[in-house]
Amino acid sequence: MPEFNILEKAGLPQVKKRTRGAVITNDDKKIAEKLDFSFYDGDKSKGYGGYYYDGRWKIVAEVIKERYDLNKSSKVLIDRCHKGFLVFDLMELIPGILVYGVHPSEYPINHAMDGYGRWALLSEPENKSPIKAENEAKQKIIPYLIKCYSNNLPFKDNFFDTVISIENACAYHEKECRKVIKEIIRVSKNNGENCYIQNDSWRNKHEEKKLREWTFLCKTFLNIGEWKKLFVEEKYNGDWGFTIIQ
């Protein structure tokens, strides 16, 4: 069960510095938990401040392909898939692969591949119109995006070769968080051996304070040692990582 940062090559470090001026309030968190326009595409003080395709997940897809030895026969689940960028990039990288994405909110699914047209216009202007490119990208993945909670996945046992879960399990209170991990193990082969789970965490009191002040969605607050203990208790055998706020 090794520690691994699946996002490192994409320029997304484990330790993130926040420059947001105000501490996130309980009201901010309640708004964010709806996972709708306000969180994804509203004011930056309330969430992402605009969540659009920018190509960075292509690098993450390459890392996943190499680390988990994926091919056209593989089946992959992206847990809390947001607007489906990683689902799409894996499909593009490995033609024929089966990739599903799940998310508890309809908003990001309905806005799948937002921004892809603009990215395509800037990076591949000779191919097609941005509107057509974005629509085709959306139609490619929409059949594979499912609205559901991660503690009750609508898939058979041992269905997936790999499950990728980034900053999702910790968005549930601990009892439900453990169910999320159990579900990842259940729907994957070899007790989650080829899976990846990344959660918010900390190494010292300063980082714990910053996480509690500046996280919108985290509900299970554990330090790195406590996460490792939880994984052992739930018999999770896959890779794990963490996100730290300074």
N, C-alpha and C positions, 0 to 999 in steps of 0.2 A: 504494500500500500504506500507507494512513494509520493512525496510532495512534488508538484510540478506546476509551472505557470504556463498554461496553455495560451495566454494572451501576450507573452513577452515579445515575440517577434513582430507583433502588430503594433508595438509601441505602447502597450497598455500595462504598465508596471503594477506589481502587487501593492506597492506602497504609493498611495495617491495623496497629493497635497491639495487641500481645499482652500480656495481664496474667497469663498462666499462670506459676505460680511456678517450676516445675521444667523443665529442659531435657528435650526428648523423647529417650528412650534408643533404642538399636538394637532392644531388645526391644519397646518401644512401637511402633516402625515395623513390625516383623514382624507384630504383632497387627493394626495398621491396614491392612496390605496385603491382608488377607483380605477387607476391605470387607464385614464381616458385622455382627452385632448390636453387638459391642464398639465398632466404629468409628462406626456411625450412632446407636445408641440406648443405648449403655452409659455409663460414667462419662465426664464431660467431659474428664478428663485423658487419655483414650484416643481422642478424636475429637470428633464433633459434640456428644455429650451429649444426644442426642434430636433427630432430624431430622424435622420435621413441617410440614405445609402451613400457611402463615401469610398467603398472599395476595401476598407481595412479588414473586413471579415474574410476576404479572399486569402489573406495570409494565415488566418486562424484555420481556415479549411485545409490548407496545405499541411499545417502542423498536425491536425487531427488525422488526416489521411496517412501521414507517415508514421505517427506514433501508434495508431491502432490498426495499421495495415489494412486499410479499407480498399475495396474494389467494387466493381459493378454489381456483385452479388451481395454486398453488405446491406444491412438494415440499420439505420441510425435514427435516434430520437434526440431532438433539441428541446430541452426542457426550458420553459418560459422563453419562447422563441422571439418575443417582441414582434417586429415587423417582418420577420422571416429572412433576414439578410443572410444568415449563416446557412439556413436551409437551401436557399437559392445557390449560394456559392459552392456548397458541396455538390449539388446537382450538376452545376456547370463544370466543376473540376473532375467529377467522376461520372460520365454519362452512363445511365442505366441504374445507378445506385438508388435505393429507396430511402428517402429521408422524410420523416414527419416532424412537425413542430407543434408544441402545445402551449397554450397561454390561457390564463383565467379570465381575460377580458376580450370583448369583441373589438374594441377600438383598434389595437395594433394589427389584428388580423384583417379588419376591414381596410386598413391603410398599409397593407403589405407592399413592400418594395417602394415606398415613398422616396422620391429623390433619385431613383435609378435612372430615369430619363435624362436628368441633368448630368449625372455622372457619365452616362453613355455618350451624350453630346460632346462632353469635354474630352473624353478618353478615346472614343471611337466615332468621331463625327461623320465618317464616310459611310457608316452602316445603314442607319435608318433614322427616322424622326424620333425625337425624345419621347413624345407621347406614345408612339407605337412601341418603342423599346420597353418603356415602363409597363405598358398594358400587357405585353407578351410575357414579361418577367413575372408579373402578378398572376396571370392566368396559369403560369407553369407551376406555381407553388400553392395557390389557394386550395386545391383539392387535398393538400397534405397538411394544412394548418387546422388544428382542432381546438375548440374552446373547451377547456376542462381544468380542474384543479389537479395539481401534481400529486396530491395524496390519494388520488383515486383515478389512476390512468386507465383508459379504455383499450388496453392491449392485452394479449394473451401472455402467459408465462413464457419466459425465455425467447421472446420474439426478436429482440434487438441484439445486434452484435456490439453496439456501442450506444451509450447514453451520455450526452453532454449537458450538464446542469451548472449554469453560471449565475451566482448570486440569487438563487431561488429558494433552496431549502431553508435558508436563514430568514426568509421573508414570511415564514410560518412560525407560530409559537411552538415551543419545543416538542410538545406531544405530537402535533401535526407535522413538525419538521422530521421527526423520527419516522412517521408514516411515509413522508416523501422519499426518504432514503430507502425504506423497505420496498416501496414501489419501484424505485430505480433498480434495486437488486432483483425484484420479482420479474420485471419485464425484460431483463437483460440476461445474456448467457453467462455461465461461469460465475454466478453470484456477484456480478458487477465488476469482474476483473478488468475488463477493457472499457471502463467508464471513467468519467471525470466529474467531480463535484467541487465547486468553488463557493466559499461563503465569506461573508464579512467577519473579521476577527481582529485581535490585537495581541501585542507582545508585552505591553506595560500599561500602567494606569493612565498615562498621558494619551496613548492611542485609544484606550477604552473610552476615555472622556470625549475625545473627538468623534469617535464612531457614534456614541449616543447622542451627541449634539448635531451631527451632520448627516445622519442617515434618514432617508425617507421611509424605507420599507422593512428594514431589519427588525425582527421580533425575537429571534433566538440569539442572545448575546453570550457568546462563549469565547474564551481565549483559545489559542492554538492547541494547547495541551488538552483542553476540555473537548475540542472538536475531535481530536485524535481518539480520545477515550470513547466518545459517542460512536465513532465509526467502528471501533472494536466491538462495542456492545451490540451494535446492529449487524455485525458480521459483514461489513462492507470491505471488499478486497481491492477496490479500484484506486485510481489516482485521486489526489485531492490537492486543492490550492486554497488561497485565501486572498482577501482584499483588505488592506489596512489603510486607514485614513489618518493623516498627520495634520 
